[in-house]
């Protein structure tokens, strides 16, 4: 496959691609839904900013149509169609292209969903390509339709920042849920370690690896966004981008902290299992220690020596109360050993 070929890479999908848009000026905004590519491109004008959102990257033709109309580089179009693309930022003469990973989860499930979001912006437009319906941009949409918010008075670079900021803010929500899961699992492992918890620990480790792969490259993306000298990124937006960079660093620090905690959970689990095994072995050893002398006595008096041959051949076998004496001695020895072990704090 030659470089720049727009071929979808990802899970097989056959659902329809949907396109919606919000076009706005300082004074008003208009929401457009269920658009065709030509409808969406027809909204672009010099006196309005237009945010076009495309749900679905499995239709290569739609991606190509936007690429031709907006003069987007072929390599960027190729990356849009590749759902496994690493987060990155590329600059072109007419646009800036950003790839990021959007995370989502639920309160009832520990599974974290990772979806690729591609953001492109030019002089008066912003494009977002998502893998499927549903995103974390509702707050941005609400800001756009409020009465004269800051976002409507600034350029497309600020809208691109706001979209990235929404993605990063949702990382904190996902991390908060993960933190609660780690804390709950820590209590369970401390109180009563079980094999099921080992699987939970492995799931957490996998999720944190997934998070790390999404967040670490984003650090360089935001840093490049801040350092760019492109005319498409204005000075007024730079302080917000630097603030976003600090948020990304916070997310990275939290992910690394959680990774250490999960590694500690694994050690705690193995320690708990080892301690439980030690307790079992200690109990078995105590019982074995008690029965060693009792087994010795039973073995000696079970040899059936004949006292008629010699009075020295186990004379106790002829005692009237020999059986009672044997059990009394056995109980005394066993009880004495238990008291001795208890005094030594061995159980």
N, C-alpha and C positions, 0 to 999 in steps of 0.2 A: 504494500500500500504506500503510495507516494506521499511525501509531506504535504500537508494542507488539504488532504482528502477528508471530506466531511462524512464520517461514518459513525453511526451510533455505537457506543460501547457501554453496555450495562445490561440490566435485567430486561428480558423480552417483554415488550408492552404493545398493546394494540388499541389503547383508549385514545380518544380524540385529543388533539392539542387545543388548549383554550388560550385565548388572548384577551387581556383587558388592559385598560389604560386610564391614567388620570392626567389631564392636561390643565395647566393652570398659569395664571398671571399673579401679580401682586394683589389684585382685587377679587378674583373669582377663580373657581375651579370647575371642571366638568369630569364626571365619571363615565367611562365607556366600557361596556361589557360585550362579550361574544363577538369579537371583531375578527375580520379576516386580515391577512397580512397587508393587503392594499388599503383596507380601512385604517389600520393602525398607522401605516406610513403616511396616509393622507392627513393625519392629525399634526404632523410635524410642520412647524412654521417658525419664523424668526422672532415673532412677538410673544410666543408662549413656550413654556417648558413642558415636555411630555414624558411621562414615565410609562413605558410599555412593559407589561409583565407577561411572559410566555410560560405557561404551565405545560411542560412536556418537551424533552430534548430528543425524543426518538424519531421525530420526523425531520430528516436531514434537509429536505427541500425547503421547509419553512426557515430553517437556520440560514440556508444559502440565500434565500430571497432578502432577508434582513441584511445579510452581509453585503450583497451587491448594492442594495439601495443606500446603505450607510457607509460604504467603502471600508468595511471591516476586513482586516488581514485574514488570509486563508488559514494561517496557523491558529489564530484565535478562534475561528469557526470550528476548526478541528478539535480544539480543547473544549469548546462548549458541548460538543456531542459526546465527549468522553467523560462518563460519570465517575471515572476513577482518576481523574486528573488531580495532581497535587495542588494545593493552594498556591497562587502565584499572582504577580502583577506584571503586565506588559504594557508598554506605551507605543502608540502609533501616532502619526501626524494628525489624525482626525479624532482619535478616541483613546481612552485608557480602558484596559481590560483587566478585571479582577476575578479570580476564582477563589471561592471560599466554601467551607463546609458548614451547613446548617444542622444543628442538633435538635432533637425533640424527644421527649419521653412522656410517660404518664405516671400518675400516682399509684396506679394499680399494678404496674409492670416495671420490672427492673431493666427491660430492654431499652437501649438507646438507638434511636433511628438517625442515621447519618444521610444527609441529602446534599448533593452539590448544587450550589447557586453561583451562577456566572453574572457578574455585573459589568456592564459597559456604559460609558457615558461620553458624550461629545459636547458640542457647543450649547445645544438647547434640547438635549434628549438624554434619557437614561433607559437602558434595556436591562431587564433581569430575566434570566432563563433558569427555570426550576425543573426538577425531574417530574414533579406531580403536584396536584392541588394541595393546598394547606401550607402555611408558612408562619413566620414570626413577625410579619411586617404590618400587622393590624394597627399598632401604635403609630407607625409612620403614616399610614393612610388617614388615621384620625387627625393627625397634626396637619395634614394637607388640606383637609376640609374644614378645619376650624377657622374662625374669623381672623384673617391676617396673621398667621403665625410666622415666626422667623424663617422657617423652611421655605416659604413661598417668596420671600424677598431675596433669597440667595440663589446661587447658581447650581447647575446639575452636580458639581463636585460635592456640594453640601448634602444633596439628596443621596448620593452614593455613600458618603460618610454615614448618614443616618441609617441607611440599610445595613451597612457593616456593623454599626453600633448595636442595632437591634439583634443581629446574629450573635454578637459577643455577649450582650446582656442575657440572652437566653442560655448561654453557656453557664452563667451563674445559677440559673434555675435548675439546670440539669445537675450541676455540681452540688447544689444544696440537697437534692434528693439522694445523690450518691453518698453524701456525708451522713445523712440520716441512716441509710442502709449500712454503712460501715460501723456507725456507733451501735446500732441495734445488733449487728452480727458480733461485735466485740463483746457485748454483754452476754450473748448466748454462748460464745466460745469459752468465755471465762467461767460461766456457771456450769455448763454441761456440754463439752465438745462431742460432736457426732459426725459421722461420715457425710451427712447431707450438707453440713456447714462447709466442708472442704470444697464441694461443688460450688457453693455460693461464693466462696473466696475466689475460685477460679473465674467465675463469671465477672466479678468485680475487677479482677486483674485485666481481663480481656476488654472490658469497657474503658478502663483507664488507658490502656494502650491505644484504643480507638480514639479517645479524646486527645491523647498526646499527639497522634498523627494529624489530627485536625487543627490543633492549636499552635504547635510549634512553628509550622510554616507560615501561619497567619501573622506571627510576630514580624517576620521579614516583609510580608506583604504590606502591613500598616507602616512599617519603617520606610519602605520604598515610596509609599503614598505620601508620606510627610516630606521626603527628600526630593521628590520629583521637581524638575524645573519646567514642567509642561505648563503652557498658558491655560490649560483647562482646569488647573488647580490653583485657586486664588488664595491670597495671603489671609483673608478673613477666615478661611476654612482650616488653615494649618493648626491653630490652637486646639480645635476640636479633634483633629486627627491625632495630635500628641496626647490628648486626654484618652482617646481610644487606645493608643499604644500602651498607656499605663494600665488600662483595663485588661488588655491581652496579657501583660506581664503578671497581673494578679491571678488571672485564670491559670496561667502556666505554673505559678507558684503553688496554687491550690491543688492542681493536678499532681505535681511532684510530691506535695505533702501527703495526699491521699495514697499515692503509690507506696510511700514509706509505711503508711499506716496499714495498708493491705499486706505488705510484706511482713510487718510485725504481727498481723493477724495469723498469717500462715505459721510463723514461729510459735505464736501462742497456742495455736491448735495442736501442733506437734508436741509442745511441752505438756499441754493438758492430757493428750492421749498417753504420753510417756508416764506422767504422774499417775494416771489411772491404772496403767499396767503395773507400775511400781507398787501401788496400793494392793492390787490383786496378788502380786508376788509376795508381798509382805504378809498378807493374810494366810496364803498357802504355806509360807515358811513357818509361821507361828504354829499352825496346825501340825505341820510335819515335825517341828521341834518337840511338840507335846507328845506326839505318838511314837517318837523314837524310843524313849525309855519304856513306854508302855508295851511297845512291840518287843523290846528286849525281854521284859518280864514274861510276856506271853510266850515268847520263843523258848525261854529257859524252862518254864513249867509245863511246856507242851512237849517235852522230849520223852515223857513216859518212862523215867527211870524206875526200876523195881526196888522198893525199899525193903523187900524181904531178903534180898541178896546182901544188902548192907544198909545199916541205919544212916550212912552218909549219902546214900543215893536219894537226894531231895527229900529229906525228912519231913518238909512242909506238906508233902502230898498226903501224909497221914494225919494232918491236923483236922480236928473235928470241924473247926470253923475256917479252914484254909481258903475256901472259895470267897467267903465274906472278907477275909483278911486281904486277899488279892485285890478285890475291887476297892476296898478302903485305901490300900496303898496306891492303886492306880489313880483314884480320885485325888488323893493328897498330892501326888507328884504332879498331876495335870493342873490342879488348882495352884500349887506352889509356883509352877512355871508361869502360869498366867499372871499371878501377882508380881513375879519378878519382871516379866516383860512390861507390865503396866508401870511399875516403878521406874523402869528405864525409859519410859515414854516411847516404846517401840510400836504402840498402837493406841 
